[in-house]
Amino acid sequence: MSQPIEKLIEAVKSSETAKHVYMSPVLAIDLDTQAGHFYLKKLSQELGLDSETINRIHRQLSVDSL
């Protein structure tokens, strides 16, 4: 992860905030690329989001799951 992202992750203090931080890149990143999948997988791990939460977010946003 790049340093600005690490600083953002350090600032996340709740699971609700973590979900919102994850949502923005889900909408912005091309999920058809390996790099997009890798970034979101790493971000979700850093934010401490479990696979059930990640899948729920993807369903809510009507995007493919990882």
Phi, psi and omega per residue, in radians:
M1 nan 2.580 3.100
S2 -1.339 2.784 -3.061
Q3 -1.033 -0.765 3.116
P4 -1.033 -0.638 3.113
I5 -1.169 -0.722 3.113
E6 -1.050 -0.708 3.112
K7 -1.135 -0.699 3.101
L8 -1.096 -0.811 -3.125
I9 -1.068 -0.709 3.104
E10 -1.081 -0.502 -3.109
A11 -1.415 -0.260 -3.128
V12 -1.308 2.095 -3.046
K13 -1.965 -0.095 -3.122
S14 -2.461 2.765 3.123
S15 -1.167 -0.562 3.113
E16 -1.134 -0.755 3.091
T17 -1.132 -0.703 3.121
A18 -1.026 -0.727 3.113
K19 -1.060 -0.769 -3.129
H20 -1.192 -0.655 3.098
V21 -1.110 -0.647 -3.137
Y22 -1.259 -0.603 -3.055
M23 -1.074 -0.732 -3.067
S24 -1.025 -0.896 3.123
P25 -1.171 -0.480 3.092
V26 -1.017 -0.701 -3.141
L27 -1.338 -0.444 -3.031
A28 -1.674 -0.423 -3.016
I29 -1.608 2.490 3.075
D30 -1.321 1.888 -3.104
L31 -1.346 -0.051 3.116
D32 -1.502 0.018 -3.139
T33 -1.959 2.659 3.101
Q34 -1.125 -0.660 3.135
A35 -1.108 -0.703 3.109
G36 -1.103 -0.774 3.100
H37 -1.085 -0.793 -3.118
F38 -1.067 -0.791 -3.117
Y39 -1.061 -0.844 -3.107
L40 -1.174 -0.637 3.105
K41 -1.119 -0.802 3.126
K42 -1.122 -0.763 3.130
L43 -1.072 -0.794 -3.134
S44 -1.090 -0.667 3.097
Q45 -1.134 -0.796 -3.133
E46 -1.108 -0.573 3.132
L47 -1.464 -0.159 3.120
G48 1.322 0.491 3.141
L49 -1.568 2.324 3.127
D50 -1.468 2.931 -3.051
S51 -1.124 -0.586 3.100
E52 -1.095 -0.776 3.120
T53 -1.125 -0.757 -3.141
I54 -1.071 -0.807 3.132
N55 -1.107 -0.666 3.105
R56 -1.110 -0.748 3.109
I57 -1.056 -0.796 -3.122
H58 -1.103 -0.691 3.092
R59 -1.125 -0.769 -3.136
Q60 -1.053 -0.627 -3.101
L61 -1.588 -0.004 -3.126
S62 0.976 0.819 3.049
V63 -2.174 2.764 -3.140
D64 -1.051 2.533 3.067
S65 -1.334 2.829 3.106
L66 -1.334 nan nan
